[in-house]
Amino acid sequence: MTTSIVHSSIKIDDSSHYGDFCVIGNNVKIGRGCAIGHHVVIHEDVEIGDNVRIDDFSVLGKLPMKAASSAVTHIKELAPCRIESDCIIGSSVVIYRGCTIGRKVLVADLATIREDVTVGEYTIVGRGVAIENKCTIGRRVKLETNCYITAMSTLEDRVFVAPCVATSNDNYLGRTEKRFEKFGGVIIRKGGRVGLNATILPGKTIGRDAVVAAGALVTKDVPDKQIVSGIPARFFREVPAEEQLENQGWDDIKEK
């Protein structure tokens, strides 16, 4: 006797298994060697690669919700949620429809990844991280515990974002019609690093290999390979040569 509700149309390899009280919807595809925990909900059309682990109480392929006053959420047809091979999805994670998670990504417990988001391979999405809609997250990115990535942001490869970093996309804080013309997330270029509890204001760019110190408030673009600190953030010094990407000996840094 099964305790799960599984649509007859799903395609699941014999080497994969799911736990008790799961709900798996129409047209779901699950590859080889997957381990799906208890109380997992997988909505229709979700595609899961090989050797994926999904822990208890997670939800994949959730449809977005639109509040009556939302300015950046739009009801539209979204592509299926796709989880590439060798990923680990923690407990109580919510990943929306229209989201693609690249190979060997780890999404830790309680994280949320919204619609129209791509996450590149080998990236770590930490515990309680929120990635809002229309974001692009590169490869080998590290998003630490409880950081917030605002809608319409781009984080390139090898970016590091420390715990409790906050970003924003609305300079008008929900007031006046001008905000509808000027919404804009943040951009963190390849190798950019943002320290603990820093805040980045809407539309700002953190340059390649640049560093934002802990607790800083970024109100202007940060040039490549500079360290900024303070409130508001100002130039502190150049990033030391030994800390720059090209001096780490990593095989992937010359790509892109």
Secondary structure, DSSP 8 states (H G I E B T S, - for coil): ---SEE-TT-EE-TT-EE-TT-EE-TT-EE-TT-EE-TT-EE-TT-EE-SS-EE-TT-EEEE-----TT-SS---------EE-TT-EE-TT-EEETTEEE-TT-EE-TT-EE-SSEEE-TT-EE-TT-EE-SS-EE-TT-EE-TT-EE-TT-EE-TT-EE-TT-EE-S-TTTT-STTHHHH----EE-TT-EE-TT-EE-TT-EE-TT-EE-TT-EE-S-B-TTEEEETTTTEEEEE--GGGSGGGS--TTTT--
